[in-house]
Amino acid sequence: MSTNQNRATALKMVATLGAGEPDQSLLTDDAVWWAPGRGKLGNEAFLKIAGSFAGMFKSPSKITVFGVTAEGDRVAVEAEGHAELTNGRIYRNRYHYLFMFRNGKICEARLYNDTKHAAEIQG
């Protein structure tokens, strides 16, 4: 796939992550995720965590993308998520996603965020 197609796929994944329903059609069957404090996770384990986290939001997180860098089979996305939690607190976290592609689908994803903010806001 082209770099532009990979870029579009990465942006779609970021949007669906913010909505709490990651689009699994964008992932290879053997996709691997890495997240701070969790390490490497299989796709099923990561999607379960993402779903439980999204369950704390009153409505889907609004994702604002600040920058995208795409080169070949790698796409980096810098973004911010904003949502009101069911406990009334405001979640606003910065993210850096690094997606690696194989045959037009995400085969590996690394998610970097402000883990201190996430821990504080969850109480």
JOZI-V967168 format. One line per field, one symbol per residue. ss: DSSP state (A for helix, B for strand, O for the rest). A space follows every 50 residues. Layout:
ss=???
//
This chain:
ss=OOAAAAAAAAAAAAAAAAOOOOOAAABBBBBBBBBOOOBBBBAAAAAAAA AAAAOOBOOOOBBBBBBBBBBOOBBBBBBBBBBBBOOOOBBBBBBBBBBB BBOOBBBBBBBBBOAAAAAAAAO
//
